Amino acid sequence: MIISKKLASYNDLIKRMGSDKRVLATHVSLFTALFIFWQRGGFISPFAITRKTVMAYAKIASIATYHKCIRELDEYGYIRYQPSFHPAKGSLVYWPDWNKG
């Protein structure tokens, strides 16, 4: 039941992205990659990511594009991103909980 709610939440966010004129295919690809990491981590927020791994999942080749898109996803309210700036530590991503008041 919990997993189906998480998937429904993801589906709602993807629909929201579809009507958001600021969002491009690269944003959706990155967001989907982040969803996979969140899912594999047991739907726990925040979760740690590394740029190299997320870029591979999202099929993003440019570091500049990755940083632009993840920053914009944060600005647009789809995620909360906390960069680490430490090569051995992963950055943190907070998945939105739209059910909280």
N, C-alpha and C positions, 0 to 999 in steps of 0.2 A: 504493500500500500504506500509506504513512504517513497519507494523508488518511483512509483507511478506519479506521485505528486511532484517529484523532482523533474521527471521527464516532461510533465505538463507545464511546469514553470519554465523549463528551457524552451519548449514549443511556443509558449506565450511571448518569451523574449525574442525569439526568432521572428515571430509575426510582427512584433513591435519594430524590430529592425527593418523589416520589409517596407514599412511605411515611413521610416525615418530617412529623409532625403540626405542627411549627412553621412549615412552609413554606406560603405562600399563593400564589394565582395571580399576584399581583404579583411575588413573588420569582421565579417561573418565567419570567415575561415579561422581567424585568430580566436574568436569567441567560441567556436566549436571545439577547437583544440583545447582551450581552457576548460570547457565543459568536460571533456574526456579526462583531463587531469583531476578535476574536482570529483568526478565519478569514481575514478580508480583509487582515489584517496578516501573513499567512503563518505563522500558528500560532506566533508568537514571543511569549515571555513574559519580562518584562512588556510590556504595551502601554498606550499613552496613550489616555485617553478624556476627553471633555468632558461635563459633566452635561446640557447642553442637547441635544446630539445623541443621547445614550443615552436620555434621557427620551422623545424623539420616536420612536425605534425601539421602545421598550418600551411606548409608549402610556400613559405615566405623566404625569399633569397636575400633580400636587402635588410641589413641591420637598421638602417634609417627608417625604412617602411615599418618594420616591427615596432620600433620605439614610437613612431608617430601613431600607429594604430592602437597600441596598448594605452598610450597616454590619452588618446581620444575616447576610447571605450570607458576610461575612468572619468574623463570630463563629461561625457554624455550620460553617465550614471548606470551603465550596464555592469560595471565591476568597480571595485576599489583596488587600486594598484599601489603597492608600497615597494619601490625599488630598494635593493639591498646595497648596490655599489661595491659588493665584496665578491671576488671571483669564486670563493668556495661556498658561500651562502647563497641560497636561492632567494629571489624576490618573493614577496607575499602577495597573493591575490585573495581578496575577500569577495565571495559570491553573494549577490544581493538576496535578501530574504524578503520577498514581496508580500509575505503573509504576516509580517510583523507590522503592528500599528505604529 
